[in-house]
Amino acid sequence: MWRHQHGMAALRGGESRPLDPPVEGRVVIVTRQGCHFCDEAIGLIAHLRQEYRDLVPEPMIVDVDTNEGLRSRWGDHVPVTFVDGALIAYWTLDADTFLSALRDGPSLPAVLP
């Protein structure tokens, strides 16, 4: 069962910036209802959870439209995926990037939105 919550740790200019209320969880995905890219990212993580049970935790899914701070920062970039509070991907998520962040720790994408 996917868990939904509002708020998260977000990166702005390479620095961690908490949003209120904070979200606890190793993997956080900021999504929007009706977003097919969001559905694809959630589906990919669900598939990887089956294949890598010991590595891939259940994600915390946060609806971008439930918090004005999230909507103003990430509204056009969903899905936005965080591992250990660090941004690893937006718009699309690929398995290699996601698994690498879980195994080796997250690194920032080349270009932040």
PAMAR-194933 format. One record per atom (N, C-alpha, C, O): residue number from 1; residue in one letter; atom name; x, y, z. Coordinates in steps of 0.2 Angstrom, whole numbers. Layout:
N
r n->NUM	res->A	atom->CA	east->X	north->Y	up->Z
...
***
This chain:
113
r n->1	res->M	atom->N	east->4	north->-6	up->0
r n->1	res->M	atom->CA	east->0	north->0	up->0
r n->1	res->M	atom->C	east->4	north->6	up->0
r n->1	res->M	atom->O	east->9	north->7	up->4
r n->2	res->W	atom->N	east->3	north->11	up->-5
r n->2	res->W	atom->CA	east->7	north->17	up->-5
r n->2	res->W	atom->C	east->5	north->22	up->1
r n->2	res->W	atom->O	east->-1	north->22	up->2
r n->3	res->R	atom->N	east->10	north->25	up->4
r n->3	res->R	atom->CA	east->8	north->30	up->9
r n->3	res->R	atom->C	east->9	north->37	up->6
r n->3	res->R	atom->O	east->13	north->38	up->2
r n->4	res->H	atom->N	east->4	north->41	up->7
r n->4	res->H	atom->CA	east->4	north->48	up->5
r n->4	res->H	atom->C	east->4	north->53	up->11
r n->4	res->H	atom->O	east->2	north->51	up->16
r n->5	res->Q	atom->N	east->8	north->58	up->10
r n->5	res->Q	atom->CA	east->9	north->63	up->15
r n->5	res->Q	atom->C	east->11	north->70	up->12
r n->5	res->Q	atom->O	east->12	north->70	up->6
r n->6	res->H	atom->N	east->10	north->75	up->15
r n->6	res->H	atom->CA	east->11	north->82	up->13
r n->6	res->H	atom->C	east->18	north->84	up->15
r n->6	res->H	atom->O	east->20	north->83	up->21
r n->7	res->G	atom->N	east->22	north->88	up->11
r n->7	res->G	atom->CA	east->28	north->91	up->12
r n->7	res->G	atom->C	east->34	north->86	up->11
r n->7	res->G	atom->O	east->33	north->80	up->10
r n->8	res->M	atom->N	east->40	north->89	up->11
r n->8	res->M	atom->CA	east->46	north->85	up->10
r n->8	res->M	atom->C	east->52	north->89	up->11
r n->8	res->M	atom->O	east->52	north->96	up->11
r n->9	res->A	atom->N	east->58	north->86	up->11
r n->9	res->A	atom->CA	east->64	north->90	up->10
r n->9	res->A	atom->C	east->65	north->91	up->3
r n->9	res->A	atom->O	east->65	north->87	up->-1
r n->10	res->A	atom->N	east->66	north->97	up->1
r n->10	res->A	atom->CA	east->68	north->99	up->-6
r n->10	res->A	atom->C	east->74	north->103	up->-7
r n->10	res->A	atom->O	east->77	north->106	up->-2
r n->11	res->L	atom->N	east->77	north->102	up->-13
r n->11	res->L	atom->CA	east->83	north->106	up->-14
r n->11	res->L	atom->C	east->82	north->112	up->-18
r n->11	res->L	atom->O	east->78	north->112	up->-23
r n->12	res->R	atom->N	east->85	north->117	up->-17
r n->12	res->R	atom->CA	east->85	north->123	up->-20
r n->12	res->R	atom->C	east->92	north->126	up->-21
r n->12	res->R	atom->O	east->95	north->128	up->-15
r n->13	res->G	atom->N	east->95	north->126	up->-27
r n->13	res->G	atom->CA	east->101	north->129	up->-27
r n->13	res->G	atom->C	east->107	north->124	up->-24
r n->13	res->G	atom->O	east->112	north->127	up->-22
r n->14	res->G	atom->N	east->105	north->118	up->-24
r n->14	res->G	atom->CA	east->110	north->113	up->-21
r n->14	res->G	atom->C	east->110	north->112	up->-13
r n->14	res->G	atom->O	east->114	north->108	up->-11
r n->15	res->E	atom->N	east->105	north->116	up->-10
r n->15	res->E	atom->CA	east->105	north->116	up->-3
r n->15	res->E	atom->C	east->98	north->112	up->-1
r n->15	res->E	atom->O	east->93	north->113	up->-4
r n->16	res->S	atom->N	east->99	north->108	up->5
r n->16	res->S	atom->CA	east->93	north->105	up->7
r n->16	res->S	atom->C	east->88	north->111	up->11
r n->16	res->S	atom->O	east->91	north->115	up->14
r n->17	res->R	atom->N	east->82	north->111	up->9
r n->17	res->R	atom->CA	east->77	north->116	up->12
r n->17	res->R	atom->C	east->71	north->112	up->14
r n->17	res->R	atom->O	east->67	north->110	up->10
r n->18	res->P	atom->N	east->70	north->111	up->20
r n->18	res->P	atom->CA	east->64	north->107	up->23
r n->18	res->P	atom->C	east->58	north->111	up->21
r n->18	res->P	atom->O	east->57	north->117	up->22
r n->19	res->L	atom->N	east->52	north->108	up->19
r n->19	res->L	atom->CA	east->46	north->110	up->19
r n->19	res->L	atom->C	east->41	north->108	up->24
r n->19	res->L	atom->O	east->43	north->102	up->27
r n->20	res->D	atom->N	east->36	north->111	up->26
r n->20	res->D	atom->CA	east->32	north->110	up->32
r n->20	res->D	atom->C	east->26	north->106	up->30
r n->20	res->D	atom->O	east->22	north->109	up->25
r n->21	res->P	atom->N	east->24	north->101	up->32
r n->21	res->P	atom->CA	east->27	north->97	up->37
r n->21	res->P	atom->C	east->32	north->92	up->34
r n->21	res->P	atom->O	east->31	north->91	up->28
r n->22	res->P	atom->N	east->38	north->90	up->37
r n->22	res->P	atom->CA	east->43	north->86	up->34
r n->22	res->P	atom->C	east->40	north->79	up->32
r n->22	res->P	atom->O	east->35	north->77	up->36
r n->23	res->V	atom->N	east->42	north->76	up->28
r n->23	res->V	atom->CA	east->40	north->69	up->26
r n->23	res->V	atom->C	east->46	north->64	up->28
r n->23	res->V	atom->O	east->52	north->65	up->26
r n->24	res->E	atom->N	east->44	north->59	up->32
r n->24	res->E	atom->CA	east->49	north->54	up->33
r n->24	res->E	atom->C	east->49	north->48	up->28
r n->24	res->E	atom->O	east->43	north->46	up->26
r n->25	res->G	atom->N	east->55	north->46	up->26
r n->25	res->G	atom->CA	east->55	north->41	up->21
r n->25	res->G	atom->C	east->61	north->41	up->17
r n->25	res->G	atom->O	east->63	north->47	up->15
r n->26	res->R	atom->N	east->64	north->35	up->15
r n->26	res->R	atom->CA	east->70	north->35	up->11
r n->26	res->R	atom->C	east->69	north->38	up->4
r n->26	res->R	atom->O	east->73	north->41	up->1
r n->27	res->V	atom->N	east->63	north->36	up->1
r n->27	res->V	atom->CA	east->61	north->37	up->-5
r n->27	res->V	atom->C	east->55	north->42	up->-5
r n->27	res->V	atom->O	east->50	north->39	up->-2
r n->28	res->V	atom->N	east->55	north->48	up->-8
r n->28	res->V	atom->CA	east->49	north->52	up->-9
r n->28	res->V	atom->C	east->48	north->54	up->-16
r n->28	res->V	atom->O	east->53	north->56	up->-19
r n->29	res->I	atom->N	east->42	north->53	up->-18
r n->29	res->I	atom->CA	east->40	north->55	up->-25
r n->29	res->I	atom->C	east->35	north->61	up->-25
r n->29	res->I	atom->O	east->29	north->59	up->-22
r n->30	res->V	atom->N	east->36	north->66	up->-28
r n->30	res->V	atom->CA	east->31	north->72	up->-28
r n->30	res->V	atom->C	east->27	north->71	up->-35
r n->30	res->V	atom->O	east->30	north->70	up->-40
r n->31	res->T	atom->N	east->21	north->70	up->-34
r n->31	res->T	atom->CA	east->17	north->68	up->-40
r n->31	res->T	atom->C	east->11	north->73	up->-41
r n->31	res->T	atom->O	east->10	north->78	up->-37
r n->32	res->R	atom->N	east->7	north->71	up->-46
r n->32	res->R	atom->CA	east->0	north->75	up->-47
r n->32	res->R	atom->C	east->-4	north->70	up->-50
r n->32	res->R	atom->O	east->-3	north->66	up->-54
r n->33	res->Q	atom->N	east->-11	north->70	up->-48
r n->33	res->Q	atom->CA	east->-16	north->66	up->-50
r n->33	res->Q	atom->C	east->-17	north->67	up->-58
r n->33	res->Q	atom->O	east->-17	north->73	up->-60
r n->34	res->G	atom->N	east->-17	north->62	up->-62
r n->34	res->G	atom->CA	east->-18	north->62	up->-69
r n->34	res->G	atom->C	east->-12	north->63	up->-73
r n->34	res->G	atom->O	east->-12	north->64	up->-79
r n->35	res->C	atom->N	east->-6	north->63	up->-70
r n->35	res->C	atom->CA	east->1	north->64	up->-73
r n->35	res->C	atom->C	east->3	north->57	up->-75
r n->35	res->C	atom->O	east->5	north->53	up->-71
r n->36	res->H	atom->N	east->4	north->56	up->-82
r n->36	res->H	atom->CA	east->6	north->49	up->-84
r n->36	res->H	atom->C	east->13	north->48	up->-82
r n->36	res->H	atom->O	east->15	north->42	up->-82
r n->37	res->F	atom->N	east->17	north->53	up->-82
r n->37	res->F	atom->CA	east->24	north->52	up->-80
r n->37	res->F	atom->C	east->25	north->50	up->-73
r n->37	res->F	atom->O	east->29	north->46	up->-71
r n->38	res->C	atom->N	east->20	north->53	up->-69
r n->38	res->C	atom->CA	east->20	north->51	up->-62
r n->38	res->C	atom->C	east->18	north->43	up->-61
r n->38	res->C	atom->O	east->21	north->40	up->-57
r n->39	res->D	atom->N	east->13	north->41	up->-65
r n->39	res->D	atom->CA	east->11	north->34	up->-65
r n->39	res->D	atom->C	east->17	north->30	up->-67
r n->39	res->D	atom->O	east->18	north->24	up->-64
r n->40	res->E	atom->N	east->21	north->32	up->-72
r n->40	res->E	atom->CA	east->26	north->28	up->-74
r n->40	res->E	atom->C	east->32	north->27	up->-69
r n->40	res->E	atom->O	east->34	north->22	up->-68
r n->41	res->A	atom->N	east->33	north->33	up->-66
r n->41	res->A	atom->CA	east->38	north->32	up->-60
r n->41	res->A	atom->C	east->36	north->28	up->-55
r n->41	res->A	atom->O	east->40	north->24	up->-52
r n->42	res->I	atom->N	east->30	north->29	up->-53
r n->42	res->I	atom->CA	east->27	north->24	up->-47
r n->42	res->I	atom->C	east->27	north->17	up->-49
r n->42	res->I	atom->O	east->29	north->13	up->-45
r n->43	res->G	atom->N	east->25	north->16	up->-56
r n->43	res->G	atom->CA	east->25	north->9	up->-58
r n->43	res->G	atom->C	east->32	north->6	up->-58
r n->43	res->G	atom->O	east->33	north->0	up->-57
r n->44	res->L	atom->N	east->37	north->10	up->-60
r n->44	res->L	atom->CA	east->44	north->8	up->-61
r n->44	res->L	atom->C	east->47	north->6	up->-54
r n->44	res->L	atom->O	east->50	north->1	up->-53
r n->45	res->I	atom->N	east->45	north->10	up->-49
r n->45	res->I	atom->CA	east->47	north->9	up->-42
r n->45	res->I	atom->C	east->44	north->2	up->-39
r n->45	res->I	atom->O	east->47	north->-2	up->-36
r n->46	res->A	atom->N	east->37	north->2	up->-41
r n->46	res->A	atom->CA	east->34	north->-4	up->-39
r n->46	res->A	atom->C	east->37	north->-11	up->-42
r n->46	res->A	atom->O	east->38	north->-16	up->-38
r n->47	res->H	atom->N	east->39	north->-10	up->-48
r n->47	res->H	atom->CA	east->42	north->-16	up->-51
r n->47	res->H	atom->C	east->49	north->-17	up->-48
r n->47	res->H	atom->O	east->51	north->-23	up->-47
r n->48	res->L	atom->N	east->53	north->-12	up->-47
r n->48	res->L	atom->CA	east->59	north->-13	up->-44
r n->48	res->L	atom->C	east->59	north->-16	up->-37
r n->48	res->L	atom->O	east->63	north->-19	up->-34
r n->49	res->R	atom->N	east->54	north->-14	up->-33
r n->49	res->R	atom->CA	east->52	north->-16	up->-26
r n->49	res->R	atom->C	east->52	north->-24	up->-27
r n->49	res->R	atom->O	east->54	north->-28	up->-22
r n->50	res->Q	atom->N	east->48	north->-27	up->-32
r n->50	res->Q	atom->CA	east->47	north->-34	up->-32
r n->50	res->Q	atom->C	east->54	north->-37	up->-34
r n->50	res->Q	atom->O	east->55	north->-43	up->-31
r n->51	res->E	atom->N	east->58	north->-34	up->-38
r n->51	res->E	atom->CA	east->64	north->-37	up->-40
r n->51	res->E	atom->C	east->70	north->-36	up->-35
r n->51	res->E	atom->O	east->74	north->-41	up->-34
r n->52	res->Y	atom->N	east->70	north->-31	up->-32
r n->52	res->Y	atom->CA	east->75	north->-29	up->-27
r n->52	res->Y	atom->C	east->72	north->-28	up->-20
r n->52	res->Y	atom->O	east->73	north->-22	up->-17
r n->53	res->R	atom->N	east->69	north->-33	up->-17
r n->53	res->R	atom->CA	east->65	north->-32	up->-11
r n->53	res->R	atom->C	east->70	north->-29	up->-5
r n->53	res->R	atom->O	east->67	north->-25	up->-1
r n->54	res->D	atom->N	east->76	north->-31	up->-5
r n->54	res->D	atom->CA	east->80	north->-29	up->1
r n->54	res->D	atom->C	east->83	north->-22	up->0
r n->54	res->D	atom->O	east->85	north->-19	up->5
r n->55	res->L	atom->N	east->83	north->-19	up->-6
r n->55	res->L	atom->CA	east->86	north->-13	up->-8
r n->55	res->L	atom->C	east->81	north->-7	up->-8
r n->55	res->L	atom->O	east->82	north->-2	up->-6
r n->56	res->V	atom->N	east->75	north->-9	up->-11
r n->56	res->V	atom->CA	east->70	north->-3	up->-13
r n->56	res->V	atom->C	east->64	north->-3	up->-8
r n->56	res->V	atom->O	east->60	north->-8	up->-7
r n->57	res->P	atom->N	east->64	north->2	up->-4
r n->57	res->P	atom->CA	east->59	north->3	up->1
r n->57	res->P	atom->C	east->52	north->6	up->-2
r n->57	res->P	atom->O	east->52	north->8	up->-8
r n->58	res->E	atom->N	east->47	north->5	up->1
r n->58	res->E	atom->CA	east->41	north->8	up->-1
r n->58	res->E	atom->C	east->41	north->16	up->-1
r n->58	res->E	atom->O	east->44	north->19	up->4
r n->59	res->P	atom->N	east->39	north->19	up->-6
r n->59	res->P	atom->CA	east->40	north->26	up->-7
r n->59	res->P	atom->C	east->35	north->30	up->-3
r n->59	res->P	atom->O	east->29	north->27	up->-2
r n->60	res->M	atom->N	east->36	north->36	up->-1
r n->60	res->M	atom->CA	east->31	north->41	up->1
r n->60	res->M	atom->C	east->29	north->45	up->-5
r n->60	res->M	atom->O	east->33	north->48	up->-8
r n->61	res->I	atom->N	east->23	north->45	up->-6
r n->61	res->I	atom->CA	east->20	north->48	up->-12
r n->61	res->I	atom->C	east->17	north->55	up->-10
r n->61	res->I	atom->O	east->12	north->54	up->-5
r n->62	res->V	atom->N	east->19	north->60	up->-12
r n->62	res->V	atom->CA	east->16	north->67	up->-10
r n->62	res->V	atom->C	east->13	north->70	up->-16
r n->62	res->V	atom->O	east->16	north->71	up->-21
r n->63	res->D	atom->N	east->7	north->72	up->-15
r n->63	res->D	atom->CA	east->3	north->76	up->-20
r n->63	res->D	atom->C	east->5	north->83	up->-20
r n->63	res->D	atom->O	east->4	north->87	up->-16
r n->64	res->V	atom->N	east->8	north->86	up->-26
r n->64	res->V	atom->CA	east->11	north->92	up->-27
r n->64	res->V	atom->C	east->6	north->98	up->-26
r n->64	res->V	atom->O	east->7	north->103	up->-23
r n->65	res->D	atom->N	east->-1	north->96	up->-27
r n->65	res->D	atom->CA	east->-6	north->101	up->-27
r n->65	res->D	atom->C	east->-9	north->102	up->-20
r n->65	res->D	atom->O	east->-14	north->105	up->-19
r n->66	res->T	atom->N	east->-6	north->98	up->-15
r n->66	res->T	atom->CA	east->-9	north->99	up->-8
r n->66	res->T	atom->C	east->-5	north->104	up->-4
r n->66	res->T	atom->O	east->-7	north->105	up->2
r n->67	res->N	atom->N	east->0	north->107	up->-7
r n->67	res->N	atom->CA	east->4	north->111	up->-3
r n->67	res->N	atom->C	east->7	north->117	up->-8
r n->67	res->N	atom->O	east->10	north->115	up->-13
r n->68	res->E	atom->N	east->5	north->123	up->-6
r n->68	res->E	atom->CA	east->7	north->129	up->-10
r n->68	res->E	atom->C	east->15	north->129	up->-11
r n->68	res->E	atom->O	east->17	north->131	up->-17
r n->69	res->G	atom->N	east->19	north->128	up->-6
r n->69	res->G	atom->CA	east->26	north->128	up->-7
r n->69	res->G	atom->C	east->28	north->123	up->-12
r n->69	res->G	atom->O	east->33	north->124	up->-16
r n->70	res->L	atom->N	east->25	north->117	up->-11
r n->70	res->L	atom->CA	east->27	north->111	up->-16
r n->70	res->L	atom->C	east->25	north->113	up->-23
r n->70	res->L	atom->O	east->29	north->113	up->-28
r n->71	res->R	atom->N	east->19	north->116	up->-24
r n->71	res->R	atom->CA	east->16	north->118	up->-30
r n->71	res->R	atom->C	east->20	north->123	up->-34
r n->71	res->R	atom->O	east->22	north->123	up->-40
r n->72	res->S	atom->N	east->22	north->128	up->-30
r n->72	res->S	atom->CA	east->26	north->134	up->-33
r n->72	res->S	atom->C	east->33	north->132	up->-35
r n->72	res->S	atom->O	east->36	north->134	up->-40
r n->73	res->R	atom->N	east->36	north->127	up->-31
r n->73	res->R	atom->CA	east->43	north->125	up->-32
r n->73	res->R	atom->C	east->43	north->119	up->-38
r n->73	res->R	atom->O	east->47	north->119	up->-42
r n->74	res->W	atom->N	east->39	north->114	up->-37
r n->74	res->W	atom->CA	east->39	north->108	up->-42
r n->74	res->W	atom->C	east->33	north->107	up->-46
r n->74	res->W	atom->O	east->33	north->102	up->-50
r n->75	res->G	atom->N	east->28	north->112	up->-46
r n->75	res->G	atom->CA	east->22	north->111	up->-50
r n->75	res->G	atom->C	east->23	north->108	up->-57
r n->75	res->G	atom->O	east->19	north->104	up->-59
r n->76	res->D	atom->N	east->27	north->111	up->-61
r n->76	res->D	atom->CA	east->28	north->109	up->-68
r n->76	res->D	atom->C	east->34	north->104	up->-69
r n->76	res->D	atom->O	east->35	north->102	up->-75
r n->77	res->H	atom->N	east->36	north->101	up->-64
r n->77	res->H	atom->CA	east->42	north->96	up->-65
r n->77	res->H	atom->C	east->41	north->89	up->-62
r n->77	res->H	atom->O	east->45	north->85	up->-62
r n->78	res->V	atom->N	east->34	north->88	up->-60
r n->78	res->V	atom->CA	east->32	north->81	up->-58
r n->78	res->V	atom->C	east->33	north->76	up->-63
r n->78	res->V	atom->O	east->32	north->77	up->-69
r n->79	res->P	atom->N	east->35	north->70	up->-61
r n->79	res->P	atom->CA	east->36	north->68	up->-54
r n->79	res->P	atom->C	east->43	north->70	up->-52
r n->79	res->P	atom->O	east->48	north->70	up->-57
r n->80	res->V	atom->N	east->44	north->71	up->-46
r n->80	res->V	atom->CA	east->51	north->73	up->-43
r n->80	res->V	atom->C	east->52	north->68	up->-38
r n->80	res->V	atom->O	east->48	north->66	up->-34
r n->81	res->T	atom->N	east->58	north->65	up->-39
r n->81	res->T	atom->CA	east->60	north->59	up->-35
r n->81	res->T	atom->C	east->66	north->61	up->-30
r n->81	res->T	atom->O	east->71	north->63	up->-33
r n->82	res->F	atom->N	east->65	north->59	up->-24
r n->82	res->F	atom->CA	east->71	north->61	up->-19
r n->82	res->F	atom->C	east->73	north->54	up->-16
r n->82	res->F	atom->O	east->68	north->50	up->-14
r n->83	res->V	atom->N	east->79	north->53	up->-15
r n->83	res->V	atom->CA	east->82	north->48	up->-11
r n->83	res->V	atom->C	east->86	north->51	up->-5
r n->83	res->V	atom->O	east->90	north->55	up->-6
r n->84	res->D	atom->N	east->84	north->49	up->1
r n->84	res->D	atom->CA	east->88	north->51	up->7
r n->84	res->D	atom->C	east->88	north->59	up->7
r n->84	res->D	atom->O	east->93	north->62	up->9
r n->85	res->G	atom->N	east->82	north->62	up->5
r n->85	res->G	atom->CA	east->81	north->69	up->5
r n->85	res->G	atom->C	east->85	north->73	up->-1
r n->85	res->G	atom->O	east->84	north->79	up->-1
r n->86	res->A	atom->N	east->88	north->69	up->-5
r n->86	res->A	atom->CA	east->91	north->73	up->-11
r n->86	res->A	atom->C	east->88	north->71	up->-17
r n->86	res->A	atom->O	east->85	north->66	up->-19
r n->87	res->L	atom->N	east->87	north->77	up->-21
r n->87	res->L	atom->CA	east->84	north->76	up->-28
r n->87	res->L	atom->C	east->88	north->72	up->-32
r n->87	res->L	atom->O	east->94	north->73	up->-33
r n->88	res->I	atom->N	east->85	north->66	up->-35
r n->88	res->I	atom->CA	east->88	north->62	up->-40
r n->88	res->I	atom->C	east->86	north->63	up->-47
r n->88	res->I	atom->O	east->89	north->61	up->-52
r n->89	res->A	atom->N	east->79	north->65	up->-48
r n->89	res->A	atom->CA	east->76	north->65	up->-54
r n->89	res->A	atom->C	east->70	north->69	up->-54
r n->89	res->A	atom->O	east->66	north->69	up->-49
r n->90	res->Y	atom->N	east->68	north->72	up->-60
r n->90	res->Y	atom->CA	east->62	north->75	up->-61
r n->90	res->Y	atom->C	east->60	north->74	up->-68
r n->90	res->Y	atom->O	east->64	north->73	up->-73
r n->91	res->W	atom->N	east->53	north->74	up->-69
r n->91	res->W	atom->CA	east->50	north->72	up->-76
r n->91	res->W	atom->C	east->50	north->65	up->-77
r n->91	res->W	atom->O	east->45	north->62	up->-79
r n->92	res->T	atom->N	east->56	north->62	up->-77
r n->92	res->T	atom->CA	east->57	north->55	up->-79
r n->92	res->T	atom->C	east->62	north->52	up->-74
r n->92	res->T	atom->O	east->66	north->55	up->-71
r n->93	res->L	atom->N	east->61	north->45	up->-73
r n->93	res->L	atom->CA	east->65	north->42	up->-68
r n->93	res->L	atom->C	east->67	north->35	up->-72
r n->93	res->L	atom->O	east->63	north->32	up->-74
r n->94	res->D	atom->N	east->74	north->34	up->-71
r n->94	res->D	atom->CA	east->76	north->28	up->-74
r n->94	res->D	atom->C	east->79	north->23	up->-69
r n->94	res->D	atom->O	east->81	north->26	up->-64
r n->95	res->A	atom->N	east->78	north->17	up->-70
r n->95	res->A	atom->CA	east->80	north->12	up->-65
r n->95	res->A	atom->C	east->87	north->12	up->-63
r n->95	res->A	atom->O	east->88	north->12	up->-57
r n->96	res->D	atom->N	east->92	north->14	up->-67
r n->96	res->D	atom->CA	east->99	north->14	up->-66
r n->96	res->D	atom->C	east->100	north->20	up->-61
r n->96	res->D	atom->O	east->104	north->19	up->-56
r n->97	res->T	atom->N	east->97	north->25	up->-62
r n->97	res->T	atom->CA	east->98	north->31	up->-58
r n->97	res->T	atom->C	east->96	north->30	up->-51
r n->97	res->T	atom->O	east->99	north->31	up->-46
r n->98	res->F	atom->N	east->90	north->27	up->-51
r n->98	res->F	atom->CA	east->86	north->26	up->-44
r n->98	res->F	atom->C	east->90	north->21	up->-40
r n->98	res->F	atom->O	east->91	north->22	up->-34
r n->99	res->L	atom->N	east->92	north->15	up->-43
r n->99	res->L	atom->CA	east->95	north->10	up->-40
r n->99	res->L	atom->C	east->102	north->12	up->-38
r n->99	res->L	atom->O	east->104	north->10	up->-32
r n->100	res->S	atom->N	east->106	north->16	up->-42
r n->100	res->S	atom->CA	east->112	north->19	up->-40
r n->100	res->S	atom->C	east->112	north->23	up->-34
r n->100	res->S	atom->O	east->116	north->23	up->-29
r n->101	res->A	atom->N	east->106	north->27	up->-33
r n->101	res->A	atom->CA	east->105	north->32	up->-28
r n->101	res->A	atom->C	east->104	north->28	up->-21
r n->101	res->A	atom->O	east->107	north->30	up->-16
r n->102	res->L	atom->N	east->101	north->22	up->-22
r n->102	res->L	atom->CA	east->99	north->18	up->-16
r n->102	res->L	atom->C	east->106	north->14	up->-14
r n->102	res->L	atom->O	east->107	north->14	up->-8
r n->103	res->R	atom->N	east->109	north->12	up->-19
r n->103	res->R	atom->CA	east->116	north->8	up->-17
r n->103	res->R	atom->C	east->121	north->13	up->-15
r n->103	res->R	atom->O	east->125	north->11	up->-10
r n->104	res->D	atom->N	east->122	north->18	up->-18
r n->104	res->D	atom->CA	east->129	north->22	up->-17
r n->104	res->D	atom->C	east->127	north->29	up->-14
r n->104	res->D	atom->O	east->132	north->33	up->-13
r n->105	res->G	atom->N	east->121	north->31	up->-13
r n->105	res->G	atom->CA	east->120	north->37	up->-11
r n->105	res->G	atom->C	east->118	north->42	up->-17
r n->105	res->G	atom->O	east->120	north->41	up->-22
r n->106	res->P	atom->N	east->113	north->47	up->-16
r n->106	res->P	atom->CA	east->111	north->51	up->-21
r n->106	res->P	atom->C	east->116	north->56	up->-23
r n->106	res->P	atom->O	east->120	north->58	up->-19
r n->107	res->S	atom->N	east->116	north->58	up->-30
r n->107	res->S	atom->CA	east->120	north->63	up->-32
r n->107	res->S	atom->C	east->115	north->68	up->-36
r n->107	res->S	atom->O	east->110	north->66	up->-39
r n->108	res->L	atom->N	east->116	north->74	up->-36
r n->108	res->L	atom->CA	east->112	north->79	up->-40
r n->108	res->L	atom->C	east->112	north->78	up->-47
r n->108	res->L	atom->O	east->117	north->76	up->-50
r n->109	res->P	atom->N	east->106	north->79	up->-50
r n->109	res->P	atom->CA	east->105	north->79	up->-57
r n->109	res->P	atom->C	east->110	north->84	up->-60
r n->109	res->P	atom->O	east->111	north->89	up->-57
r n->110	res->A	atom->N	east->112	north->84	up->-66
r n->110	res->A	atom->CA	east->116	north->89	up->-70
r n->110	res->A	atom->C	east->113	north->96	up->-70
r n->110	res->A	atom->O	east->116	north->101	up->-69
r n->111	res->V	atom->N	east->106	north->96	up->-71
r n->111	res->V	atom->CA	east->103	north->103	up->-71
r n->111	res->V	atom->C	east->97	north->102	up->-66
r n->111	res->V	atom->O	east->93	north->98	up->-67
r n->112	res->L	atom->N	east->97	north->107	up->-62
r n->112	res->L	atom->CA	east->91	north->108	up->-57
r n->112	res->L	atom->C	east->86	north->112	up->-60
r n->112	res->L	atom->O	east->87	north->117	up->-64
r n->113	res->P	atom->N	east->79	north->110	up->-59
r n->113	res->P	atom->CA	east->74	north->114	up->-62
r n->113	res->P	atom->C	east->74	north->121	up->-59
r n->113	res->P	atom->O	east->69	north->125	up->-60
***
